[in-house]
Amino acid sequence: MRGIVFFVDSQAKKKVTVFDTTLRDGEQTPGISFTFEQKLEIARQLSSIGVHAIEAGFPASSQGELETVKAIAQLGLDADICGLARSRKEDVDACLECGVDMVHVFIPTSEVQRVHTIKKTCEEVLEITGEIVSYVRDHCDKCMFSAMDATRTDPDYLIQVFRTASESGATILNVPDTVGVYYPTAMKQLISRLASEIDCPLDVHCHNDFGLAVANTITAVEAGASQVQVTVNGLGERAGNADLAPTVMILESIFGISTGIVKEKLVETSRLITRYSGIGLPPTYPIVGENAFSHESGIHSHGVIACAATFEPGIMTPEMVGHRRKLTLGKHVGRHAVKQMLEDVRLQPTDTELDRIVEKIKFIAVKGKRVTDADLYEIAESIMGIVNGGRVIEMENIAVMTGNHVIPTASVKAIVAGKESVFSATGTGPVDAALKAIMGMLPVRVQLKEFNIEAISGGSDAIGHVTIAVEDEHGRIFDASASGDDIVLASAEAMINALNLLHRVEKPV
């Protein structure tokens, strides 16, 4: 802990701004193409969480991109809207046409890129740099200049380029690790030298080819950088960029450096980008991953029940980032976790019953089967002799209509808290329609968080196993499953099981 205290003491008064390039570099991730409406929603979300500058796109690349950047610039967001431009006046003019707050110009400076991409001499690059930065400043208040592939550029020459940009009016200088080859000690040395020799704010843009993007970004801040470039979920070319969430939380929680980001919206923002990009995160992903604050091991679960800081950072809690802590079931689960999970739904087994419940869970898990919350309560009720303990929703009938020229529609009849209820809904498919119809019968707001289908036998008549997780208005997540040869029915049953779990927490058994 001494290292943490040292960093907090030495950096606590420092502030760092956040430049997000999800809409530009992030969209360059192979396979990603955000729609016009999605880009506007992403921009609103980024501004709402306190991002200081949003790189909305590269207007000169296409008419569609120009119209999108213009629309974002007209939203009236709190964040500065930035457009990317090559060191060409026509590119800058395209940005200016969009009405952006900042123009970001770049030019390759490393020998390998300078020779093979733009075919310019060192002297020509210096001349172009001075001209393009001056042109931007004649028409716009803010100009970011990037020496592309800075980390593979001769340091003495890099100083010349940045000094030329600064003297020509650049308001901030970006140091890109374009192909992700730098490492923290080298980054510290470079940024320290730049900060001491050039009187202009420094920004860093780090790629993740060797998994060092976040580490290099943090080190750059230590050395004197005052702005960081990030993307949500680390999207970007090849292996991506420095990720927004870990970059912000390391600066805030470990170093005590203010970023101005609304940290409680980090998980929400990550999930928005996951949904729009179609690229999911592994459960073990830092900060925003599903398992970031989950505990299965008996020792760990026992510890966090007593004091969360035993097996969590302490200086970062799930609530701080909009996440939640969860005890999970598996072959490593312990008695304390199972007892706590059962007490949460007002089930109080005896010590002997608890031992049998834990033994049964481990027996199922060791066979490779996921043990859901619904499995736990069913096992507990069976061992405790409770019949239909907490079911308040029972499905009586479901009818689904679908086809290639028909909007998928589902009607569900169920007994909810002793009363018959009927609800219909449309969806993007029969399963979506069925789940929406079931959720529509409830007076409380419920959100579907996870939906997985796994075939557990072969052939066209395969048995499918559906696992569902729903989140209530308090941020609690409940998961359940069901199996069958009809995926729509199995999905409906899994949803009913999950909703019954939710009601168990609200009402005594």
Long-range contacts (C-beta under 8 A, 24 or more apart in sequence): 4-254, 4-315, 7-254, 7-255, 7-256, 8-254, 8-255, 8-256, 9-256, 11-222, 11-255, 11-256, 11-257, 12-255, 12-256, 12-257, 14-221, 14-255, 14-257, 14-258, 15-226, 15-257, 15-258, 15-259, 15-260, 16-221, 16-225, 16-226, 16-227, 16-228, 16-251, 16-257, 16-258, 16-259, 17-52, 17-53, 17-226, 17-227, 17-228, 17-259, 17-260, 18-50, 18-51, 18-52, 18-53, 18-227, 18-228, 18-230, 18-244, 18-247, 18-248, 18-259, 18-260, 18-261, 19-51, 19-52, 19-53, 19-54, 19-55, 19-82, 19-203, 19-227, 19-228, 19-229, 19-230, 20-46, 20-51, 20-53, 20-54, 20-55, 20-229, 20-230, 20-231, 20-232, 20-244, 21-55, 21-205, 21-229, 21-230, 21-231, 21-236, 21-241, 22-46, 22-231, 22-232, 22-235, 22-244, 22-273, 23-54, 23-55, 23-56, 23-57, 23-72, 24-55, 24-56, 24-57, 24-58, 24-84, 25-55, 25-205, 25-231, 25-235, 25-236, 25-237, 25-241, 26-231, 26-232, 26-235, 26-236, 26-241, 26-273, 26-277, 27-57, 27-235, 28-236, 28-237, 29-235, 29-236, 29-237, 29-240, 29-277, 29-279, 31-278, 31-279, 32-235, 32-277, 32-278, 32-279, 34-276, 34-277, 36-64, 36-67, 36-68, 36-71, 38-276, 39-68, 39-72, 40-68, 40-71, 40-72, 40-75, 41-272, 41-276, 42-272, 42-273, 42-276, 43-72, 43-75, 43-77, 43-79, 43-81, 44-75, 44-77, 45-265, 45-268, 45-269, 45-272, 46-79, 46-232, 46-269, 47-75, 47-77, 47-78, 47-79, 48-262, 48-265, 49-261, 49-262, 49-265, 49-266, 49-269, 50-259, 50-260, 50-261, 50-262, 51-79, 51-261, 52-79, 52-80, 52-227, 52-260, 53-79, 53-80, 53-81, 53-82, 53-101, 53-102, 53-227, 54-79, 54-80, 54-81, 54-82, 55-82, 55-83, 55-84, 55-104, 56-81, 56-82, 56-83, 56-98, 56-100, 57-83, 57-84, 58-83, 58-84, 58-85, 59-83, 59-84, 59-85, 59-91, 59-94, 59-95, 59-97, 59-98, 60-85, 60-86, 60-88, 60-90, 60-91, 60-94, 60-95, 66-94, 66-97, 66-98, 69-95, 69-98, 69-100, 70-97, 70-98, 70-99, 73-98, 73-99, 73-100, 73-101, 74-99, 80-142, 82-144, 85-136, 87-128, 87-129, 87-132, 88-132, 89-132, 89-135, 92-132, 92-135, 92-136, 92-139, 95-140, 96-139, 96-140, 100-140, 101-140, 101-141, 101-142, 102-140, 102-141, 102-142, 102-143, 102-144, 102-171, 103-136, 103-140, 103-142, 103-143, 103-144, 104-143, 104-144, 104-145, 104-146, 104-174, 105-132, 105-133, 105-136, 105-143, 105-144, 105-145, 105-146, 106-145, 106-146, 106-147, 106-148, 106-174, 106-176, 107-132, 107-146, 107-147, 107-148, 108-148, 108-149, 109-147, 109-148, 109-149, 109-150, 109-153, 109-157, 109-158, 109-161, 110-148, 110-149, 110-150, 110-152, 110-153, 111-152, 111-153, 111-154, 112-149, 112-152, 113-148, 113-149, 113-152, 113-178, 122-157, 125-161, 126-160, 126-161, 126-164, 129-161, 129-164, 129-165, 129-168, 130-164, 130-165, 130-167, 130-168, 131-168, 133-164, 133-165, 133-168, 133-169, 133-170, 134-168, 134-169, 136-169, 137-168, 137-169, 137-170, 141-171, 142-171, 142-172, 143-169, 143-170, 143-171, 143-172, 144-170, 144-171, 144-172, 144-173, 144-174, 144-203, 145-170, 145-172, 145-173, 145-174, 146-173, 146-174, 146-175, 146-176, 146-205, 147-173, 147-174, 147-175, 147-176, 148-176, 148-178, 149-176, 149-178, 149-179, 150-175, 150-176, 150-177, 150-178, 150-190, 151-175, 151-176, 151-177, 151-178, 151-181, 151-182, 151-186, 151-187, 151-190, 152-178, 152-179, 152-181, 155-190, 155-193, 158-194, 159-193, 159-194, 159-197, 159-198, 162-194, 162-198, 162-200, 163-197, 163-198, 165-200, 166-198, 166-199, 166-200, 170-200, 171-200, 171-201, 172-200, 172-201, 172-202, 172-203, 172-227, 173-198, 173-200, 173-201, 173-202, 173-203, 174-202, 174-203, 174-204, 174-205, 174-229, 175-202, 175-203, 175-204, 175-205, 175-220, 175-225, 176-204, 176-205, 176-206, 176-207, 177-204, 177-205, 177-206, 177-207, 177-213, 177-216, 178-205, 178-207, 179-207, 179-209, 180-206, 180-207, 180-208, 180-209, 180-210, 180-212, 180-213, 180-238, 180-239, 181-209, 181-210, 182-206, 182-212, 182-216, 183-210, 183-212, 183-215, 183-216, 184-212, 184-215, 184-216, 184-218, 184-219, 185-219, 187-216, 187-219, 187-220, 187-223, 188-219, 188-220, 188-222, 188-223, 189-223, 190-223, 191-219, 191-220, 191-223, 191-224, 191-225, 192-223, 192-224, 194-224, 195-223, 195-224, 195-225, 196-224, 201-226, 201-227, 202-226, 202-227, 203-227, 203-228, 203-229, 204-228, 204-229, 205-229, 205-241, 205-242, 206-241, 206-242, 207-236, 207-237, 207-238, 207-239, 207-240, 207-241, 208-234, 208-236, 208-238, 208-239, 208-240, 208-241, 208-242, 209-238, 209-239, 211-239, 213-240, 213-241, 213-242, 213-243, 214-242, 214-243, 214-246, 214-247, 214-250, 216-242, 217-242, 217-247, 218-247, 218-250, 218-251, 218-255, 221-251, 221-255, 221-257, 222-255, 232-269, 232-270, 232-272, 232-273, 233-270, 233-273, 233-274, 233-277, 233-279, 233-281, 233-288, 235-273, 235-277, 235-279, 243-286, 244-269, 245-270, 245-286, 245-287, 245-288, 245-321, 246-286, 246-287, 249-287, 249-316, 249-320, 249-321, 253-313, 253-315, 253-316, 253-320, 254-315, 263-320, 263-321, 263-322, 264-319, 264-320, 264-321, 264-322, 265-322, 266-321, 266-322, 267-321, 267-322, 267-323, 268-322, 287-316, 287-321, 287-323, 288-321, 288-323, 290-450, 291-328, 292-318, 292-323, 293-318, 293-323, 293-324, 293-325, 293-326, 294-325, 294-326, 294-327, 294-328, 295-325, 295-326, 295-327, 295-328, 295-337, 296-327, 296-328, 296-329, 296-330, 296-332, 296-333, 296-337, 297-332, 297-333, 297-334, 298-332, 298-333, 298-334, 298-335, 298-336, 298-337, 299-334, 301-327, 301-333, 301-334, 301-336, 301-337, 301-340, 302-334, 302-336, 302-337, 305-336, 305-337, 305-340, 324-475, 324-476, 324-477, 326-477, 329-361, 329-365, 329-371, 329-372, 329-373, 329-375, 329-376, 330-361, 330-365, 330-371, 331-362, 331-365, 331-366, 333-358, 333-361, 333-362, 333-365, 334-358, 338-376, 341-373, 341-376, 342-376, 342-377, 342-380, 344-505, 345-377, 345-390, 345-501, 345-504, 345-505, 345-509, 346-504, 346-508, 346-509, 347-377, 347-380, 347-381, 347-384, 347-386, 347-389, 347-509, 349-380, 349-383, 349-384, 353-380, 353-383, 353-384, 356-383, 357-383, 370-467, 370-481, 372-467, 372-479, 372-480, 372-481, 373-478, 373-479, 373-480, 373-501, 374-479, 374-480, 374-481, 374-497, 374-498, 374-500, 374-501, 375-481, 377-501, 377-504, 386-509, 389-504, 389-509, 390-500, 390-501, 390-503, 390-504, 390-507, 390-509, 391-500, 392-416, 392-417, 392-500, 392-503, 392-507, 393-417, 393-441, 393-496, 393-499, 393-500, 393-503, 394-496, 395-438, 395-492, 395-493, 395-496, 396-420, 398-434, 398-437, 398-488, 398-489, 398-492, 400-430, 400-433, 400-434, 400-488, 402-429, 402-430, 402-433, 408-432, 408-433, 409-433, 410-434, 410-436, 410-437, 410-488, 411-437, 412-437, 412-438, 412-441, 412-492, 414-438, 414-441, 414-496, 416-441, 416-442, 430-488, 431-487, 431-488, 431-491, 434-488, 434-491, 434-492, 434-495, 435-468, 435-491, 435-492, 435-495, 438-492, 438-495, 438-496, 438-499, 439-470, 439-495, 439-499, 442-499, 444-472, 444-473, 444-502, 445-472, 445-473, 446-470, 446-471, 446-472, 446-473, 446-499, 446-502, 447-471, 449-477, 450-479, 451-491, 453-487, 453-491, 456-483, 461-485, 464-490, 465-490, 466-490, 466-491, 466-493, 466-494, 467-494, 468-494, 468-495, 468-497, 468-498, 469-498, 470-495, 470-498, 470-499, 470-502, 472-502, 472-505, 476-502, 476-505, 478-502, 478-505
